[in-house]
Amino acid sequence: MPEIKIITEVAGRICATPVQVGGTVADGDDVVVVEAMKMEIPVSTPASGTLTSLLVKIDDLVAEGQTIAIVAS
């Protein structure tokens, strides 16, 4: 199975992780939500598969371009 890295496009604080490791995701599903500039910005998966790794937890600070999760498609 190919692995797809999910990368955040904004810097901010993780405020939600709606999918747990091992959970199934569909193309476009939100994997995490980043709070930046008082806005909540969802980070979606570009492919369907299984969330194999979640590299962040709630309240972690993330940088733009940081890998936050891995999906096996």
Secondary structure, 3 states (H helix, E strand, C coil): CCEEEEECCCCEEEEECCCCCCCEECCCCEEEEEEECCEEEEEECCCCEEEEEECCCCCCEECCCCEEEEEEC
